[in-house]
Amino acid sequence: MSATIAVDDLRVGMFIHLDLKWWAHPFALSSFRLSSAEQIATIKALGVQQVRWSPEKSDTSSDAPVAEVTDVAVMAGPGERAWRFRDDPAHAWIRDTWTDQPMDPRLPMTRA
């Protein structure tokens, strides 16, 4: 049996059902268990106010943290649409190998 829940109350481990067409969301399935805060952020970015969830299929604990919107590259939904990316410090050395190469004109980036 499923119940309705506001997307602001979603937690990792909840088994949810998105009542959207398959092309209206980026997930492989419309019914699945939430496994990360990034998935919750994506659902919020879709503009969905509430979803159905199945408590009996969910795996949540009372001490599970409430998922917050994180710094995720979500390009859908209302608000600013900007890629938010960072270099992994372990791979930052690779930038030094690019200094001799011209910027690819197909990239929508500017120099810092």
C-alpha positions as CSV (number, residue, x, y, z in Angstrom):
1,M,0.0,0.0,0.0
2,S,1.4,3.4,-0.9
3,A,1.0,6.8,0.8
4,T,1.7,10.3,-0.3
5,I,4.6,12.3,1.1
6,A,6.0,15.8,0.4
7,V,9.3,15.8,-1.4
8,D,10.8,17.9,1.5
9,D,10.2,14.9,3.8
10,L,11.9,12.4,1.6
11,R,14.7,10.3,3.2
12,V,17.3,8.0,1.8
13,G,15.9,4.4,1.9
14,M,12.3,5.3,1.1
15,F,10.8,3.3,-1.8
16,I,9.0,5.9,-4.0
17,H,6.7,6.0,-7.0
18,L,7.1,8.9,-9.4
19,D,3.8,9.5,-11.2
20,L,5.5,11.0,-14.2
21,K,6.0,9.8,-17.8
22,W,9.2,7.9,-18.3
23,W,10.7,10.8,-20.3
24,A,9.9,13.4,-17.6
25,H,12.6,12.2,-15.2
26,P,16.2,10.9,-15.5
27,F,15.7,7.7,-13.5
28,A,15.8,4.3,-15.0
29,L,12.5,3.3,-13.3
30,S,9.5,5.2,-11.9
31,S,9.4,3.2,-8.7
32,F,12.7,2.7,-6.8
33,R,14.4,3.0,-3.4
34,L,16.1,6.3,-2.8
35,S,19.8,5.6,-2.3
36,S,21.3,9.1,-2.1
37,A,20.7,12.7,-1.3
38,E,21.5,13.5,-5.0
39,Q,18.4,11.5,-6.1
40,I,16.3,13.5,-3.7
41,A,17.8,16.8,-5.0
42,T,17.0,15.7,-8.6
43,I,13.4,15.0,-7.6
44,K,13.1,18.4,-6.0
45,A,14.5,20.0,-9.1
46,L,11.8,18.3,-11.2
47,G,9.3,20.6,-9.5
48,V,7.4,17.7,-8.0
49,Q,5.6,18.7,-4.7
50,Q,4.8,15.2,-3.5
51,V,5.3,11.5,-4.4
52,R,3.8,8.2,-3.5
53,W,5.9,6.0,-1.3
54,S,5.6,2.4,0.0
55,P,6.5,2.2,3.7
56,E,6.6,-1.6,3.6
57,K,9.2,-1.6,0.8
58,S,11.3,1.2,2.4
59,D,14.4,0.8,4.5
60,T,14.7,3.8,6.7
61,S,15.8,4.2,10.3
62,S,14.7,6.8,12.8
63,D,18.2,8.2,13.0
64,A,18.6,8.6,9.2
65,P,19.5,12.2,8.3
66,V,17.1,14.2,6.3
67,A,18.5,14.6,2.9
68,E,19.4,18.2,2.0
69,V,19.8,19.7,-1.5
70,T,23.5,19.4,-2.1
71,D,25.8,21.0,-4.6
72,V,24.7,18.7,-7.5
73,A,24.8,19.4,-11.2
74,V,21.0,19.5,-11.7
75,M,20.0,21.3,-14.8
76,A,16.3,20.8,-14.6
77,G,13.6,22.7,-12.7
78,P,13.1,26.3,-11.5
79,G,15.9,28.6,-10.5
80,E,19.4,29.1,-11.8
81,R,20.6,26.6,-14.4
82,A,24.3,26.4,-14.0
83,W,26.8,23.5,-14.0
84,R,28.4,23.3,-10.6
85,F,31.6,21.3,-11.0
86,R,34.9,21.1,-9.2
87,D,38.3,19.5,-9.9
88,D,39.1,16.5,-7.8
89,P,42.3,17.5,-5.9
90,A,43.8,14.1,-6.6
91,H,43.6,14.8,-10.4
92,A,44.3,18.6,-10.4
93,W,47.8,18.0,-11.9
94,I,46.2,17.2,-15.2
95,R,45.4,20.9,-15.8
96,D,49.1,21.7,-15.9
97,T,49.4,19.5,-19.0
98,W,46.9,21.6,-20.9
99,T,48.7,25.0,-20.8
100,D,50.1,24.5,-24.4
101,Q,46.7,23.5,-25.9
102,P,44.2,26.0,-27.2
103,M,40.7,26.0,-25.6
104,D,38.2,23.9,-27.6
105,P,35.8,26.4,-29.1
106,R,32.9,24.0,-28.6
107,L,33.1,24.3,-24.9
108,P,30.8,26.8,-23.2
109,M,33.5,27.8,-20.7
110,T,35.4,30.9,-20.1
111,R,38.9,31.4,-18.7
112,A,39.1,32.1,-15.0
